Amino acid sequence: MNNKILSAMVVPIIMLLLVLYQTFIPSESDYGEWSSWSRCMKYCGPSWQGRHRNCSTGYSVFGKPCIKKSRVETRPCEIRGCPIDGKPSKWSEWQPCKIECKDSTMERVRYCNNPPPKHNGFHCYEPLIELKRCPSTVMCPIDGINLYYGYTECSKTCGGGVKSRPRHCQPPQYGGKPCNPNDPLEQKTFCNTDPCPNVTTTKATTTKAKTTKLPIKKAKTIKTTTTKQEPTIAKELINN
């Protein structure tokens, strides 16, 4: 008897719930089409974008107004990763000296991976290698080295000559390696490569100077007449 009563009540309850749903909750047919997705809110890194659709009729199936005038959906988006600058890791332990001597060094390193640079981020600004002198008082060996200096004079003054400089061994010190005997005994190089000037013999041309004879004018001779004056003093003496 009770089962029959319950089964008879189930159908009316379902119908009532359906009416309430249609009355207060608008159906999908009451809304228009979804809009296009909006742009991501950030130009890089994780962000979100949304879309919406409006209530097309303004009312539900049974004449009740829409609970919400529009529906909105969101979803995560990412256009590109934001630049991440690199950061250095912790320093490693000091490495042992390669040679136990005064001028030798020991080093420790770290890496640009905490985090590594990404998406065009900058590399680490901080130094990644650190050096310090080894704690020793012994002088480090210095190997011998061949040096070349003191060029000779050029073999020619023009037209391409050769000059050379001999090899000199700077001797090793403190147990260093000797100079390399396979190095050339001298170094040669070209010099005075400018072409020599062309020397041509030129014939001296002699020009005869034309002499023009000018007419010689005869000098006029001027005759001078001298009048002899008789001594008047003598005549007077005689007359007296």
C-alpha positions as CSV (number, residue, x, y, z in Angstrom):
1,M,0.0,0.0,0.0
2,N,2.8,2.4,0.9
3,N,4.7,1.6,-2.2
4,K,1.7,2.4,-4.4
5,I,1.3,5.7,-2.6
6,L,5.0,6.6,-3.1
7,S,4.9,5.5,-6.8
8,A,1.9,7.6,-7.3
9,M,3.6,10.7,-5.7
10,V,6.9,10.4,-7.7
11,V,5.4,11.6,-11.0
12,P,3.7,14.7,-9.6
13,I,6.9,15.6,-7.8
14,I,9.0,15.3,-11.0
15,M,6.5,17.5,-12.9
16,L,6.6,20.1,-10.2
17,L,10.4,20.2,-10.2
18,L,10.3,20.5,-14.0
19,V,7.9,23.4,-13.8
20,L,10.0,25.2,-11.2
21,Y,13.1,24.7,-13.4
22,Q,11.4,26.1,-16.4
23,T,10.0,29.0,-14.4
24,F,13.1,30.2,-12.6
25,I,16.0,28.9,-14.7
26,P,16.1,30.0,-18.4
27,S,16.8,27.3,-20.9
28,E,19.6,27.3,-23.5
29,S,17.2,28.4,-26.2
30,D,16.6,31.7,-24.3
31,Y,20.2,32.9,-24.9
32,G,21.8,34.0,-28.2
33,E,25.1,32.8,-29.7
34,W,28.3,33.0,-27.8
35,S,30.6,36.0,-28.7
36,S,34.1,35.5,-29.9
37,W,36.8,34.9,-27.2
38,S,38.4,38.2,-26.0
39,R,42.1,38.8,-26.1
40,C,44.4,37.5,-23.3
41,M,44.5,40.1,-20.5
42,K,48.4,39.9,-20.5
43,Y,50.8,40.1,-23.4
44,C,53.0,37.3,-21.8
45,G,52.7,34.7,-19.1
46,P,49.5,32.9,-17.9
47,S,46.3,34.9,-18.3
48,W,42.7,34.4,-19.1
49,Q,40.2,35.4,-21.7
50,G,36.4,35.3,-21.8
51,R,33.2,35.3,-23.9
52,H,29.6,36.0,-23.2
53,R,26.1,35.6,-24.7
54,N,23.0,37.6,-23.9
55,C,19.5,36.6,-23.0
56,S,17.8,36.8,-26.4
57,T,14.1,37.0,-25.4
58,G,14.5,38.5,-22.0
59,Y,12.1,36.0,-20.6
60,S,12.0,32.3,-19.9
61,V,9.6,29.8,-21.4
62,F,6.9,30.5,-18.9
63,G,7.1,34.3,-19.1
64,K,9.5,34.8,-16.1
65,P,12.4,37.2,-16.7
66,C,15.9,35.7,-17.2
67,I,17.8,35.3,-13.9
68,K,20.9,36.6,-15.7
69,K,20.9,39.0,-18.6
70,S,24.1,37.4,-19.9
71,R,26.3,34.4,-19.3
72,V,30.0,34.6,-19.2
73,E,32.7,31.9,-19.7
74,T,36.4,32.2,-19.0
75,R,39.4,30.0,-19.9
76,P,43.1,30.3,-19.3
77,C,45.4,31.5,-22.1
78,E,49.0,32.5,-22.8
79,I,50.3,34.4,-25.8
80,R,54.0,33.9,-25.0
81,G,56.2,33.2,-22.1
82,C,57.5,36.3,-20.2
83,P,61.3,36.9,-20.3
84,I,63.1,35.3,-17.4
85,D,66.6,36.5,-16.5
86,G,69.1,33.9,-15.5
87,K,70.4,33.6,-12.0
88,P,73.6,31.9,-10.8
89,S,73.6,28.7,-8.8
90,K,75.7,28.2,-5.6
91,W,79.5,28.2,-5.8
92,S,81.2,24.8,-6.2
93,E,84.1,23.7,-4.0
94,W,87.6,25.1,-4.7
95,Q,89.4,23.0,-7.2
96,P,92.9,21.8,-6.3
97,C,95.9,23.7,-7.7
98,K,97.1,22.3,-11.0
99,I,100.7,23.0,-10.0
100,E,101.8,23.6,-6.4
101,C,103.7,26.8,-6.8
102,K,103.5,30.5,-5.9
103,D,101.9,31.9,-9.1
104,S,99.5,29.1,-9.7
105,T,95.8,29.6,-9.2
106,M,92.8,27.6,-8.0
107,E,89.2,28.2,-9.1
108,R,85.6,27.5,-8.3
109,V,82.7,27.9,-10.6
110,R,78.9,28.3,-10.7
111,Y,76.4,28.0,-13.4
112,C,73.6,30.3,-14.8
113,N,70.8,27.8,-14.2
114,N,68.9,29.0,-11.1
115,P,66.8,29.6,-13.2
116,P,68.3,29.6,-16.7
117,P,67.3,32.5,-19.0
118,K,64.2,31.9,-21.0
119,H,62.1,33.7,-23.6
120,N,64.9,36.1,-24.5
121,G,65.8,36.8,-20.9
122,F,69.3,38.1,-20.0
123,H,72.2,35.9,-19.1
124,C,73.6,36.1,-15.6
125,Y,75.2,39.4,-14.7
126,E,77.2,37.9,-11.8
127,P,80.7,36.3,-12.4
128,L,80.6,32.6,-12.9
129,I,84.3,31.9,-12.2
130,E,86.4,32.9,-9.2
131,L,90.2,32.6,-8.9
132,K,92.7,32.8,-6.1
133,R,96.4,32.1,-5.7
134,C,97.5,28.8,-4.4
135,P,99.0,28.8,-0.9
136,S,102.6,27.9,-1.9
137,T,106.0,29.7,-1.7
138,V,107.6,27.6,-4.4
139,M,108.3,29.5,-7.7
140,C,106.5,28.2,-10.7
141,P,108.5,26.9,-13.6
142,I,108.9,29.2,-16.6
143,D,109.4,27.5,-20.0
144,G,111.9,28.9,-22.4
145,I,110.6,30.7,-25.4
146,N,112.1,31.7,-28.8
147,L,112.0,35.4,-29.5
148,Y,112.6,37.2,-32.8
149,Y,113.8,40.8,-32.9
150,G,116.3,43.1,-34.7
151,Y,115.4,43.1,-38.4
152,T,118.4,43.4,-40.8
153,E,118.5,46.0,-43.5
154,C,116.4,45.4,-46.6
155,S,118.3,43.7,-49.4
156,K,116.9,46.2,-51.9
157,T,116.0,49.8,-51.8
158,C,113.1,49.4,-54.2
159,G,111.4,46.7,-56.3
160,G,110.9,44.2,-53.5
161,G,113.6,43.1,-51.1
162,V,113.8,40.8,-48.1
163,K,114.8,41.4,-44.5
164,S,115.2,38.9,-41.7
165,R,115.6,38.7,-37.9
166,P,117.3,35.9,-36.1
167,R,116.0,33.6,-33.4
168,H,117.0,34.2,-29.8
169,C,116.1,31.7,-27.0
170,Q,115.0,33.2,-23.7
171,P,116.2,30.4,-21.4
172,P,113.8,28.5,-19.0
173,Q,113.7,29.2,-15.3
174,Y,112.9,27.1,-12.2
175,G,112.8,23.8,-14.0
176,G,110.8,25.0,-17.1
177,K,110.9,23.3,-20.5
178,P,113.7,24.4,-22.9
179,C,113.1,26.4,-26.1
180,N,111.5,24.6,-29.0
181,P,114.4,23.6,-31.3
182,N,111.9,23.1,-34.2
183,D,111.2,26.8,-34.5
184,P,112.7,28.5,-37.6
185,L,116.2,30.0,-37.1
186,E,115.0,33.3,-38.6
187,Q,111.9,35.1,-39.8
188,K,111.9,36.7,-43.1
189,T,109.5,39.4,-44.5
190,F,109.3,41.4,-47.7
191,C,110.3,45.1,-47.7
192,N,110.6,48.1,-50.0
193,T,108.0,46.7,-52.4
194,D,107.4,49.9,-54.2
195,P,108.5,49.7,-57.9
196,C,111.7,51.4,-58.8
197,P,111.5,54.6,-60.8
198,N,112.2,54.4,-64.6
199,V,115.6,56.1,-65.5
200,T,115.5,57.5,-69.1
201,T,118.4,59.4,-70.9
202,T,117.4,62.7,-72.4
203,K,119.4,64.3,-75.3
204,A,120.3,67.9,-74.7
205,T,119.0,70.0,-77.5
206,T,121.1,73.0,-78.4
207,T,119.6,76.0,-80.0
208,K,121.7,78.4,-82.0
209,A,121.0,81.9,-80.9
210,K,120.3,84.2,-83.8
211,T,122.5,87.2,-83.7
212,T,121.2,90.3,-85.3
213,K,123.7,92.8,-86.7
214,L,122.8,96.3,-85.7
215,P,124.1,99.1,-87.9
216,I,127.1,100.9,-86.5
217,K,126.8,104.6,-86.7
218,K,130.0,106.5,-87.3
219,A,130.9,109.0,-84.7
220,K,131.0,112.5,-85.9
221,T,134.4,114.2,-85.5
222,I,134.3,117.7,-84.3
223,K,137.2,119.9,-85.5
224,T,138.4,122.3,-82.9
225,T,140.4,125.3,-84.0
226,T,142.9,126.8,-81.6
227,T,144.0,130.4,-82.1
228,K,147.5,131.2,-81.2
229,Q,147.9,134.3,-79.1
230,E,151.1,136.1,-79.4
231,P,152.6,137.1,-76.2
232,T,151.8,140.7,-75.7
233,I,154.1,141.0,-72.8
234,A,157.2,140.4,-74.8
235,K,156.3,143.0,-77.5
236,E,155.8,145.6,-74.8
237,L,159.2,144.8,-73.3
238,I,160.8,145.2,-76.7
239,N,159.2,148.5,-77.5
240,N,160.3,149.9,-74.2
